[in-house]
Amino acid sequence: MTRTDSLQPGPGIDSSYAWMRLAISMLLATIGAVGMWAVVVVLPAVQAEFGVDRAAASMPYTATMVGFAAGNVLVGRAIDRMGYWIPALISSIALSAGLLLAALSTSILQFTLAQGVLIGIGTSVIFGPLIADISHWFNRRRGVAVTAAAAGNYLAGALWPTIMPTLMKAEGWRFTYAAIGIFCLVTMVPLVLMLRRGAPAAAVAGSPGSRSVQPISLSPAALQVLLVVAGLGCCVAMSMPQVHIVAYCMDLGYGVAHGADMLSIMMAGG
């Protein structure tokens, strides 16, 4: 595996820098995962403005998830070759551009394309690839580090839906999207640049570390397939209430803010 991102040799596994990198990664995920949840909050407003039914209004979320899934593979492959920070930088800019273009969209098709191509793929860098990257920096506390990095996505789901309704009520969904896009650009780019150090040499070389590894009868390919099936079974069940909860609460007369609060509670529990 070729790695070209090292500006200087990385410090050791489980070092103080590793913990700092984890904190930066969590913050990056909390900001960047807005790409997954913003579309859920604005769904009722988008549906009303473009005059489409609920099925058509849900397509941007579907496109976002398709882009997110594809991005985890494509960006992950790029990270295998170049290291984390360069693909992450490009993805962060793509996410910001997608939010800005979505704010300027004049049809549900344009909005859907911005969500799927730019926001979905751009957001992917803060999930699977980020988790894989942080796993290189820990041995004794790898489980904690990986779950903490993954938790950034859920922190975003708890935080952003509580912020967006207030701004949407005052300025509308387009302004809210544009403001979030600018915020992502000015915060994520510096955070990504703080992650330019290459992975520790032992991690790049595939060192097993000090822990013993228990052999299993399944091949890596079989394990990968099982993980994909498990992910589908888990996330399909979760995504259905998540994508419709805000619009459903609005249909019941509770308003967007209360629907967003419900989404926030669901994600905080994650």
N, C-alpha and C positions, 0 to 999 in steps of 0.2 A: 504494500500500500504506500503510495507516494504522498508525502505531506509537504506542502510548500509554504505554510503559513507562519513558520517560526521566525519571529524577528530576533529572538534570543532564546537560549535554552530554557525550557520550562522548569519551574521549581518542583520540589518533590511532591509525591502523592501524600495526601492527608496533611499538607502543610497549611500554614496560615493563609497563604495565597489561595489555596484550594477553597477554603471557607469563604474568603472574600469573593472569589469567582462564583461560588454558589449563591451568595447574597445578590450579586449583580444579575445572575441568571434568573433568579426568582423575580427581581424587579422588572427585568426585560420581559419575562413571560406575562407578568401582571399587566404591563402596558400593552404589549403586542397582541394578546389574546382578545383585545377589544374587537378585532376583526371577526371573531366567531359570534360575539354576543350583540354587537351593535345592530345588526340586521334584524334580530329578533325584536328589539325594542322599537325600531322604526317601522316594523311591518304594517301596523294599522294605518299609519300616516302615508306610507308608500301606496298601500292598497287604495286608500281614498283619493290620493292625488292623481294616480294613473287610471283610476276607474276600472280596476280589474277585480276578478273574484278571488276568493281566498286561496284556491289552488294555484293560480298564476302568481299571486303575491308571495307564495311560499317558495317559488322557484329560485329566487335569489339565495335563500338559505341552502337549498339543495346544491346550487352551483358552488356556493362557498365551501360546502363539505366535500364536493368532488375535487375542487381545486386544492383543498387542504390535504386530502388523501394523496393526490398526485404529487403535491409539493413535498410531503414527507418522504416520498421515495426519491424524487428528482433532486431535491435539496440535500437529502441524506447522501445520495451518490456523489454530489459535488463536494460535500464536506469530507467524504472519504479521500478525495483527491487533493483538496486544497486546504483542509482544515476548516474550522468553524467560522471565523470572522468574515471572510470575503463573501461567501454565500449569504451569511446573516446580514451583512451590510446591504447587499443587493435586494434581499427580501424585505428588509425594513423600508427601503426606499419604495419598493413596489407596493407595500401595504399602504404607505402614506399617499402615494399617487392614486391608488385604487379608491381610497376614501374621498379624495378630492374630486376625482372623476365621477364617482357615484353621486356626489353632491351636485354635480352639473348635469346629470343625466336627464334626458327629456322623454324617455320611454322606459317601460319595465324591462325591455330587452337590453337597453344600454346599462341599466342598473344591474341587471343579472350578470352581464359580461364583466362589468367592473368588479362585482363581488367574486365571481368564480376565477377569473384569470389573474387579477392582481391581488385582491384582498385574501382570497382563499390560499393561493400559493404563497403569498407574502407572510401570512400568519403561520404557516406550517413550520417555519424555522424555529419558532419558540416552543415547539412541543417535542416530537420524536427526536429531531436532530439535537435540540438543546439537552434533552435527557441523555442521549448517547454521549454527547461531549462531556457533560459533568461526570459521567460514570468513569471517565479516564483519570479523574483527579482524586478518587477516593478508593481505598481498599477496606479498611476497618469499618468505616461509616458509609459505605457505598449505598446501602439500602436507604438510609436516612437521606442522603444527598439526592438520590434519584427521585424519591417520593416528594421531597421538598421542591425540586425543580418542576415536577409535574403539577404540584399544588398551585403554582403560579397561574395556570389556566383557570383553576377554580376560584382563586382570589379575584381574577379579572371578572369572572362571571358573577361574583358577589358584589364587586365594587362598581363596575361601569353601569349596570342597570339602575343603580341608585342615583347616579350622577346625571345620566342622560335626560330623564324626563323633565327635570327642572329647566335645563337649557333648551330642550325642545319646546316647552311651554312658552318660553320667553322669545326664542328666536326661530323656531322651526327645525325640522329634521335636517334640512340641507345645511344650514349654518352649523348645526351640531356635528354633522359628518365632517365638514370642512375643518372645524376647530379641532376635532379629534385627529384628523389627518396631519395637521400642522404640529400638534402636540406630539404625535408619534415620531415625526421626523426629527424634531429638535431634542427629543429625549432618547430615542432608541439608537440613533447613530452614535452619539457619544458613548453610550453603554456598550455597544458592540465593539467600538474601538478600544475599550478597556479590556476586551477579551482576546487581544491579538497574540498573547503568548501561546506558543505551541504546547501540546500535551507533553507530560513527562516522558522521557525516553523509554522508561519501563512499560508505560501504557502503549506507546506506539509500537514497541517491539512485541507486544502481546504477552507480557510477563504475567503469570497467574497470581503473583503476589504471595502473601504468607499463608493464605487460607487454603485448606485442602478442598478439592473439587470432587464431588461425588459423581461417579459415572452413571449415566442413564442409558436406557436401551434405544432411545429415539435419536434419529439423526438431526443435525441442525435444520435441515429443510423441513422435516416433519414437525419440529418444534415451531418453526416459523408459520407453517400452515395452521397449527393449532392456535397460535396466538392471534392470527388473522380472524379465524372463526370465533374465538372468544371475544375479540374486539367488536366484531359485527353484532354478535348476540347481545353484548353489553350496551353498545352505543346506539343501536337502533331503538332499543327500549327506552333509553334516556332521551334521545333527541326528539321523539314525537311530542312529549309534553313540553319540552324546553322551547321548541320553535313556535308552539301555538299558545302558550300560557298567557302571554301579554295580550294577544288579540282576543283570546277567549274571555279574559277578565274584562276587556273593553266591551265585548258583546253582551256581557252580563250587566253592564252599567257601572262597573267599578272604576273604569278609567285606566289609562296607560300607566300612571304612576304606581297604582296598586298592583297591576300586572307585573310591572318591572320589579316591584318588591318581592312578589312571589318567585320570580326567576332568581333573584338575588339569594333568597332563602334556600332554594333548591341547590344552587351552586355552592353556597357556603357549607351546606351539608356534605358536598362532595369532597 
